[in-house]
Amino acid sequence: MAVQAEEKESRRKLLLSRLTEFGVRVDVYRAGCGGGEEPARQKCLARLVDDLVDLRVAAWCWTAATTATGSTC
């Protein structure tokens, strides 16, 4: 079921531009439910965890490197 947006196009563009100023990241995880909803949920969750691990490692690497040496990874 699609949800109709209440905001005008100009308002949506303004909101999106403001969100990008904060460096907001949005990932949408999708999986087919042909094998059932639970396996699809598990696939999405596994991908989310992988992505979070990658982000944490990248953030730690950058922080540790810049703190210790003043350079980036």
FISELUM-572605 format. One record per atom (N, C-alpha, C, O): residue number from 0; atom name; x, y, z. Coordinates in steps of 0.02 Angstrom, whole numbers, plus 50000, padded with zeros to 5 digits. Last residue first. Example, Ala and Ser with C-alpha at 12.3 -4.5 7.8 and 13.67 -1.06 7.14 Angstrom:
2
{seq = 1; atom = N; east = 50642; north = 49888; up = 50354}
{seq = 1; atom = CA; east = 50684; north = 49947; up = 50357}
{seq = 1; atom = C; east = 50645; north = 50002; up = 50394}
{seq = 1; atom = O; east = 50670; north = 50057; up = 50402}
{seq = 0; atom = N; east = 50660; north = 49716; up = 50390}
{seq = 0; atom = CA; east = 50615; north = 49775; up = 50390}
{seq = 0; atom = C; east = 50660; north = 49835; up = 50390}
{seq = 0; atom = O; east = 50712; north = 49834; up = 50423}
This chain:
73
{seq = 72; atom = N; east = 52169; north = 50315; up = 50359}
{seq = 72; atom = CA; east = 52184; north = 50246; up = 50339}
{seq = 72; atom = C; east = 52196; north = 50240; up = 50265}
{seq = 72; atom = O; east = 52210; north = 50186; up = 50240}
{seq = 71; atom = N; east = 52249; north = 50478; up = 50381}
{seq = 71; atom = CA; east = 52191; north = 50433; up = 50376}
{seq = 71; atom = C; east = 52213; north = 50365; up = 50352}
{seq = 71; atom = O; east = 52269; north = 50357; up = 50327}
{seq = 70; atom = N; east = 52354; north = 50558; up = 50506}
{seq = 70; atom = CA; east = 52336; north = 50539; up = 50437}
{seq = 70; atom = C; east = 52274; north = 50495; up = 50439}
{seq = 70; atom = O; east = 52250; north = 50476; up = 50493}
{seq = 69; atom = N; east = 52393; north = 50579; up = 50634}
{seq = 69; atom = CA; east = 52371; north = 50637; up = 50597}
{seq = 69; atom = C; east = 52353; north = 50622; up = 50525}
{seq = 69; atom = O; east = 52337; north = 50668; up = 50487}
{seq = 68; atom = N; east = 52424; north = 50470; up = 50711}
{seq = 68; atom = CA; east = 52474; north = 50493; up = 50662}
{seq = 68; atom = C; east = 52455; north = 50557; up = 50626}
{seq = 68; atom = O; east = 52496; north = 50587; up = 50592}
{seq = 67; atom = N; east = 52325; north = 50449; up = 50810}
{seq = 67; atom = CA; east = 52394; north = 50426; up = 50820}
{seq = 67; atom = C; east = 52444; north = 50460; up = 50773}
{seq = 67; atom = O; east = 52499; north = 50477; up = 50794}
{seq = 66; atom = N; east = 52209; north = 50508; up = 50760}
{seq = 66; atom = CA; east = 52231; north = 50523; up = 50827}
{seq = 66; atom = C; east = 52305; north = 50506; up = 50836}
{seq = 66; atom = O; east = 52343; north = 50545; up = 50865}
{seq = 65; atom = N; east = 52197; north = 50453; up = 50634}
{seq = 65; atom = CA; east = 52205; north = 50525; up = 50639}
{seq = 65; atom = C; east = 52229; north = 50545; up = 50709}
{seq = 65; atom = O; east = 52265; north = 50594; up = 50716}
{seq = 64; atom = N; east = 52184; north = 50316; up = 50668}
{seq = 64; atom = CA; east = 52239; north = 50340; up = 50625}
{seq = 64; atom = C; east = 52250; north = 50415; up = 50633}
{seq = 64; atom = O; east = 52307; north = 50437; up = 50636}
{seq = 63; atom = N; east = 52069; north = 50312; up = 50747}
{seq = 63; atom = CA; east = 52132; north = 50289; up = 50774}
{seq = 63; atom = C; east = 52191; north = 50316; up = 50734}
{seq = 63; atom = O; east = 52241; north = 50337; up = 50762}
{seq = 62; atom = N; east = 51972; north = 50363; up = 50655}
{seq = 62; atom = CA; east = 51985; north = 50395; up = 50720}
{seq = 62; atom = C; east = 52053; north = 50376; up = 50747}
{seq = 62; atom = O; east = 52091; north = 50419; up = 50769}
{seq = 61; atom = N; east = 51979; north = 50270; up = 50549}
{seq = 61; atom = CA; east = 51992; north = 50341; up = 50537}
{seq = 61; atom = C; east = 52010; north = 50376; up = 50603}
{seq = 61; atom = O; east = 52057; north = 50416; up = 50605}
{seq = 60; atom = N; east = 51948; north = 50151; up = 50618}
{seq = 60; atom = CA; east = 52011; north = 50157; up = 50580}
{seq = 60; atom = C; east = 52028; north = 50230; up = 50570}
{seq = 60; atom = O; east = 52085; north = 50251; up = 50581}
{seq = 59; atom = N; east = 51821; north = 50177; up = 50665}
{seq = 59; atom = CA; east = 51875; north = 50166; up = 50712}
{seq = 59; atom = C; east = 51942; north = 50176; up = 50678}
{seq = 59; atom = O; east = 51988; north = 50207; up = 50706}
{seq = 58; atom = N; east = 51751; north = 50190; up = 50545}
{seq = 58; atom = CA; east = 51752; north = 50246; up = 50592}
{seq = 58; atom = C; east = 51810; north = 50238; up = 50641}
{seq = 58; atom = O; east = 51844; north = 50286; up = 50656}
{seq = 57; atom = N; east = 51771; north = 50062; up = 50489}
{seq = 57; atom = CA; east = 51794; north = 50121; up = 50454}
{seq = 57; atom = C; east = 51800; north = 50181; up = 50501}
{seq = 57; atom = O; east = 51848; north = 50218; up = 50497}
{seq = 56; atom = N; east = 51708; north = 49985; up = 50586}
{seq = 56; atom = CA; east = 51779; north = 49974; up = 50573}
{seq = 56; atom = C; east = 51807; north = 50035; up = 50537}
{seq = 56; atom = O; east = 51862; north = 50058; up = 50553}
{seq = 55; atom = N; east = 51578; north = 50034; up = 50574}
{seq = 55; atom = CA; east = 51614; north = 50040; up = 50638}
{seq = 55; atom = C; east = 51689; north = 50032; up = 50627}
{seq = 55; atom = O; east = 51728; north = 50070; up = 50656}
{seq = 54; atom = N; east = 51546; north = 49996; up = 50443}
{seq = 54; atom = CA; east = 51546; north = 50066; up = 50462}
{seq = 54; atom = C; east = 51586; north = 50077; up = 50526}
{seq = 54; atom = O; east = 51624; north = 50125; up = 50531}
{seq = 53; atom = N; east = 51554; north = 49855; up = 50452}
{seq = 53; atom = CA; east = 51597; north = 49892; up = 50406}
{seq = 53; atom = C; east = 51602; north = 49965; up = 50425}
{seq = 53; atom = O; east = 51656; north = 49994; up = 50422}
{seq = 52; atom = N; east = 51452; north = 49832; up = 50546}
{seq = 52; atom = CA; east = 51520; north = 49813; up = 50562}
{seq = 52; atom = C; east = 51569; north = 49851; up = 50517}
{seq = 52; atom = O; east = 51619; north = 49878; up = 50541}
{seq = 51; atom = N; east = 51343; north = 49877; up = 50470}
{seq = 51; atom = CA; east = 51361; north = 49911; up = 50532}
{seq = 51; atom = C; east = 51432; north = 49896; up = 50554}
{seq = 51; atom = O; east = 51468; north = 49939; up = 50577}
{seq = 50; atom = N; east = 51344; north = 49782; up = 50366}
{seq = 50; atom = CA; east = 51355; north = 49853; up = 50351}
{seq = 50; atom = C; east = 51375; north = 49892; up = 50414}
{seq = 50; atom = O; east = 51418; north = 49935; up = 50411}
{seq = 49; atom = N; east = 51315; north = 49665; up = 50439}
{seq = 49; atom = CA; east = 51378; north = 49671; up = 50400}
{seq = 49; atom = C; east = 51394; north = 49744; up = 50387}
{seq = 49; atom = O; east = 51451; north = 49765; up = 50394}
{seq = 48; atom = N; east = 51188; north = 49700; up = 50487}
{seq = 48; atom = CA; east = 51243; north = 49689; up = 50534}
{seq = 48; atom = C; east = 51310; north = 49694; up = 50498}
{seq = 48; atom = O; east = 51356; north = 49725; up = 50525}
{seq = 47; atom = N; east = 51118; north = 49705; up = 50363}
{seq = 47; atom = CA; east = 51123; north = 49764; up = 50406}
{seq = 47; atom = C; east = 51181; north = 49757; up = 50455}
{seq = 47; atom = O; east = 51220; north = 49805; up = 50463}
{seq = 46; atom = N; east = 51128; north = 49571; up = 50323}
{seq = 46; atom = CA; east = 51159; north = 49624; up = 50282}
{seq = 46; atom = C; east = 51168; north = 49688; up = 50323}
{seq = 46; atom = O; east = 51219; north = 49722; up = 50317}
{seq = 45; atom = N; east = 51053; north = 49511; up = 50424}
{seq = 45; atom = CA; east = 51123; north = 49492; up = 50414}
{seq = 45; atom = C; east = 51160; north = 49546; up = 50374}
{seq = 45; atom = O; east = 51216; north = 49563; up = 50390}
{seq = 44; atom = N; east = 50927; north = 49570; up = 50401}
{seq = 44; atom = CA; east = 50962; north = 49582; up = 50464}
{seq = 44; atom = C; east = 51037; north = 49566; up = 50457}
{seq = 44; atom = O; east = 51079; north = 49603; up = 50483}
{seq = 43; atom = N; east = 50896; north = 49516; up = 50276}
{seq = 43; atom = CA; east = 50902; north = 49588; up = 50284}
{seq = 43; atom = C; east = 50942; north = 49605; up = 50347}
{seq = 43; atom = O; east = 50984; north = 49649; up = 50347}
{seq = 42; atom = N; east = 50891; north = 49379; up = 50309}
{seq = 42; atom = CA; east = 50938; north = 49403; up = 50258}
{seq = 42; atom = C; east = 50950; north = 49478; up = 50266}
{seq = 42; atom = O; east = 51006; north = 49502; up = 50262}
{seq = 41; atom = N; east = 50786; north = 49379; up = 50402}
{seq = 41; atom = CA; east = 50853; north = 49359; up = 50423}
{seq = 41; atom = C; east = 50906; north = 49383; up = 50374}
{seq = 41; atom = O; east = 50960; north = 49405; up = 50394}
{seq = 40; atom = N; east = 50679; north = 49414; up = 50321}
{seq = 40; atom = CA; east = 50699; north = 49458; up = 50377}
{seq = 40; atom = C; east = 50770; north = 49443; up = 50399}
{seq = 40; atom = O; east = 50809; north = 49488; up = 50412}
{seq = 39; atom = N; east = 50676; north = 49300; up = 50240}
{seq = 39; atom = CA; east = 50688; north = 49366; up = 50210}
{seq = 39; atom = C; east = 50711; north = 49415; up = 50263}
{seq = 39; atom = O; east = 50758; north = 49454; up = 50252}
{seq = 38; atom = N; east = 50643; north = 49200; up = 50333}
{seq = 38; atom = CA; east = 50709; north = 49199; up = 50299}
{seq = 38; atom = C; east = 50726; north = 49266; up = 50266}
{seq = 38; atom = O; east = 50784; north = 49286; up = 50265}
{seq = 37; atom = N; east = 50512; north = 49254; up = 50368}
{seq = 37; atom = CA; east = 50566; north = 49249; up = 50417}
{seq = 37; atom = C; east = 50635; north = 49243; up = 50384}
{seq = 37; atom = O; east = 50681; north = 49278; up = 50404}
{seq = 36; atom = N; east = 50431; north = 49247; up = 50253}
{seq = 36; atom = CA; east = 50450; north = 49312; up = 50281}
{seq = 36; atom = C; east = 50509; north = 49307; up = 50329}
{seq = 36; atom = O; east = 50552; north = 49350; up = 50329}
{seq = 35; atom = N; east = 50474; north = 49137; up = 50116}
{seq = 35; atom = CA; east = 50444; north = 49152; up = 50181}
{seq = 35; atom = C; east = 50471; north = 49217; up = 50209}
{seq = 35; atom = O; east = 50525; north = 49240; up = 50191}
{seq = 34; atom = N; east = 50525; north = 49129; up = 49993}
{seq = 34; atom = CA; east = 50543; north = 49075; up = 50039}
{seq = 34; atom = C; east = 50514; north = 49085; up = 50108}
{seq = 34; atom = O; east = 50528; north = 49046; up = 50154}
{seq = 33; atom = N; east = 50478; north = 49248; up = 49939}
{seq = 33; atom = CA; east = 50458; north = 49185; up = 49908}
{seq = 33; atom = C; east = 50472; north = 49125; up = 49953}
{seq = 33; atom = O; east = 50436; north = 49075; up = 49951}
{seq = 32; atom = N; east = 50508; north = 49374; up = 49975}
{seq = 32; atom = CA; east = 50476; north = 49333; up = 50026}
{seq = 32; atom = C; east = 50453; north = 49266; up = 49997}
{seq = 32; atom = O; east = 50412; north = 49231; up = 50028}
{seq = 31; atom = N; east = 50661; north = 49458; up = 49940}
{seq = 31; atom = CA; east = 50600; north = 49425; up = 49917}
{seq = 31; atom = C; east = 50573; north = 49379; up = 49971}
{seq = 31; atom = O; east = 50611; north = 49349; up = 50008}
{seq = 30; atom = N; east = 50715; north = 49599; up = 50029}
{seq = 30; atom = CA; east = 50726; north = 49530; up = 50010}
{seq = 30; atom = C; east = 50659; north = 49501; up = 49989}
{seq = 30; atom = O; east = 50607; north = 49518; up = 50016}
{seq = 29; atom = N; east = 50799; north = 49752; up = 50062}
{seq = 29; atom = CA; east = 50741; north = 49716; up = 50035}
{seq = 29; atom = C; east = 50761; north = 49645; up = 50018}
{seq = 29; atom = O; east = 50817; north = 49632; up = 49995}
{seq = 28; atom = N; east = 50841; north = 49892; up = 50151}
{seq = 28; atom = CA; east = 50857; north = 49821; up = 50141}
{seq = 28; atom = C; east = 50793; north = 49786; up = 50119}
{seq = 28; atom = O; east = 50741; north = 49789; up = 50151}
{seq = 27; atom = N; east = 50901; north = 50048; up = 50125}
{seq = 27; atom = CA; east = 50840; north = 50009; up = 50126}
{seq = 27; atom = C; east = 50858; north = 49937; up = 50108}
{seq = 27; atom = O; east = 50888; north = 49925; up = 50056}
{seq = 26; atom = N; east = 50988; north = 50170; up = 50212}
{seq = 26; atom = CA; east = 50993; north = 50108; up = 50173}
{seq = 26; atom = C; east = 50927; north = 50072; up = 50180}
{seq = 26; atom = O; east = 50901; north = 50065; up = 50235}
{seq = 25; atom = N; east = 51043; north = 50332; up = 50227}
{seq = 25; atom = CA; east = 50984; north = 50288; up = 50230}
{seq = 25; atom = C; east = 50996; north = 50229; up = 50185}
{seq = 25; atom = O; east = 51013; north = 50237; up = 50126}
{seq = 24; atom = N; east = 51129; north = 50451; up = 50319}
{seq = 24; atom = CA; east = 51134; north = 50395; up = 50272}
{seq = 24; atom = C; east = 51073; north = 50351; up = 50282}
{seq = 24; atom = O; east = 51054; north = 50335; up = 50338}
{seq = 23; atom = N; east = 51163; north = 50622; up = 50338}
{seq = 23; atom = CA; east = 51119; north = 50566; up = 50352}
{seq = 23; atom = C; east = 51127; north = 50513; up = 50298}
{seq = 23; atom = O; east = 51130; north = 50528; up = 50239}
{seq = 22; atom = N; east = 51235; north = 50740; up = 50343}
{seq = 22; atom = CA; east = 51269; north = 50678; up = 50326}
{seq = 22; atom = C; east = 51229; north = 50616; up = 50341}
{seq = 22; atom = O; east = 51257; north = 50563; up = 50356}
{seq = 21; atom = N; east = 51172; north = 50857; up = 50361}
{seq = 21; atom = CA; east = 51191; north = 50822; up = 50422}
{seq = 21; atom = C; east = 51227; north = 50756; up = 50407}
{seq = 21; atom = O; east = 51246; north = 50720; up = 50453}
{seq = 20; atom = N; east = 51138; north = 50893; up = 50233}
{seq = 20; atom = CA; east = 51185; north = 50936; up = 50269}
{seq = 20; atom = C; east = 51211; north = 50901; up = 50332}
{seq = 20; atom = O; east = 51267; north = 50915; up = 50354}
{seq = 19; atom = N; east = 51038; north = 50804; up = 50203}
{seq = 19; atom = CA; east = 51105; north = 50791; up = 50176}
{seq = 19; atom = C; east = 51157; north = 50835; up = 50209}
{seq = 19; atom = O; east = 51216; north = 50816; up = 50212}
{seq = 18; atom = N; east = 50929; north = 50865; up = 50266}
{seq = 18; atom = CA; east = 50954; north = 50802; up = 50291}
{seq = 18; atom = C; east = 51025; north = 50788; up = 50266}
{seq = 18; atom = O; east = 51066; north = 50762; up = 50303}
{seq = 17; atom = N; east = 50912; north = 50976; up = 50182}
{seq = 17; atom = CA; east = 50932; north = 50986; up = 50252}
{seq = 17; atom = C; east = 50960; north = 50921; up = 50282}
{seq = 17; atom = O; east = 51009; north = 50923; up = 50320}
{seq = 16; atom = N; east = 50869; north = 50914; up = 50066}
{seq = 16; atom = CA; east = 50932; north = 50952; up = 50064}
{seq = 16; atom = C; east = 50957; north = 50964; up = 50135}
{seq = 16; atom = O; east = 51017; north = 50963; up = 50147}
{seq = 15; atom = N; east = 50749; north = 50857; up = 50110}
{seq = 15; atom = CA; east = 50804; north = 50814; up = 50088}
{seq = 15; atom = C; east = 50870; north = 50852; up = 50088}
{seq = 15; atom = O; east = 50921; north = 50824; up = 50107}
{seq = 14; atom = N; east = 50674; north = 50974; up = 50137}
{seq = 14; atom = CA; east = 50689; north = 50926; up = 50190}
{seq = 14; atom = C; east = 50748; north = 50881; up = 50171}
{seq = 14; atom = O; east = 50792; north = 50869; up = 50212}
{seq = 13; atom = N; east = 50669; north = 51030; up = 50007}
{seq = 13; atom = CA; east = 50700; north = 51067; up = 50062}
{seq = 13; atom = C; east = 50720; north = 51018; up = 50119}
{seq = 13; atom = O; east = 50775; north = 51022; up = 50145}
{seq = 12; atom = N; east = 50596; north = 50932; up = 49939}
{seq = 12; atom = CA; east = 50664; north = 50948; up = 49918}
{seq = 12; atom = C; east = 50702; north = 50984; up = 49973}
{seq = 12; atom = O; east = 50761; north = 50971; up = 49985}
{seq = 11; atom = N; east = 50475; north = 50942; up = 50009}
{seq = 11; atom = CA; east = 50513; north = 50880; up = 50011}
{seq = 11; atom = C; east = 50585; north = 50892; up = 49991}
{seq = 11; atom = O; east = 50631; north = 50864; up = 50021}
{seq = 10; atom = N; east = 50438; north = 51072; up = 49971}
{seq = 10; atom = CA; east = 50450; north = 51057; up = 50042}
{seq = 10; atom = C; east = 50491; north = 50993; up = 50049}
{seq = 10; atom = O; east = 50537; north = 50989; up = 50090}
{seq = 9; atom = N; east = 50416; north = 51057; up = 49834}
{seq = 9; atom = CA; east = 50468; north = 51103; up = 49858}
{seq = 9; atom = C; east = 50486; north = 51090; up = 49931}
{seq = 9; atom = O; east = 50544; north = 51096; up = 49949}
{seq = 8; atom = N; east = 50309; north = 50964; up = 49834}
{seq = 8; atom = CA; east = 50374; north = 50946; up = 49806}
{seq = 8; atom = C; east = 50429; north = 50992; up = 49831}
{seq = 8; atom = O; east = 50483; north = 50968; up = 49848}
{seq = 7; atom = N; east = 50221; north = 50966; up = 49991}
{seq = 7; atom = CA; east = 50229; north = 50987; up = 49922}
{seq = 7; atom = C; east = 50299; north = 50968; up = 49899}
{seq = 7; atom = O; east = 50344; north = 50956; up = 49940}
{seq = 6; atom = N; east = 50176; north = 50829; up = 50097}
{seq = 6; atom = CA; east = 50215; north = 50888; up = 50082}
{seq = 6; atom = C; east = 50215; north = 50903; up = 50007}
{seq = 6; atom = O; east = 50211; north = 50857; up = 49966}
{seq = 5; atom = N; east = 50111; north = 50708; up = 50103}
{seq = 5; atom = CA; east = 50072; north = 50768; up = 50119}
{seq = 5; atom = C; east = 50109; north = 50831; up = 50098}
{seq = 5; atom = O; east = 50078; north = 50882; up = 50083}
{seq = 4; atom = N; east = 50113; north = 50566; up = 49999}
{seq = 4; atom = CA; east = 50150; north = 50618; up = 50035}
{seq = 4; atom = C; east = 50106; north = 50679; up = 50044}
{seq = 4; atom = O; east = 50070; north = 50700; up = 49999}
{seq = 3; atom = N; east = 50026; north = 50417; up = 50022}
{seq = 3; atom = CA; east = 50028; north = 50480; up = 49986}
{seq = 3; atom = C; east = 50064; north = 50532; up = 50028}
{seq = 3; atom = O; east = 50048; north = 50542; up = 50087}
{seq = 2; atom = N; east = 50090; north = 50258; up = 50022}
{seq = 2; atom = CA; east = 50069; north = 50313; up = 50065}
{seq = 2; atom = C; east = 50078; north = 50378; up = 50025}
{seq = 2; atom = O; east = 50131; north = 50391; up = 49998}
{seq = 1; atom = N; east = 50037; north = 50104; up = 49952}
{seq = 1; atom = CA; east = 50076; north = 50165; up = 49947}
{seq = 1; atom = C; east = 50046; north = 50220; up = 49991}
{seq = 1; atom = O; east = 49985; north = 50226; up = 49997}
{seq = 0; atom = N; east = 50042; north = 49941; up = 50000}
{seq = 0; atom = CA; east = 50000; north = 50000; up = 50000}
{seq = 0; atom = C; east = 50045; north = 50062; up = 50000}
{seq = 0; atom = O; east = 50086; north = 50071; up = 50045}
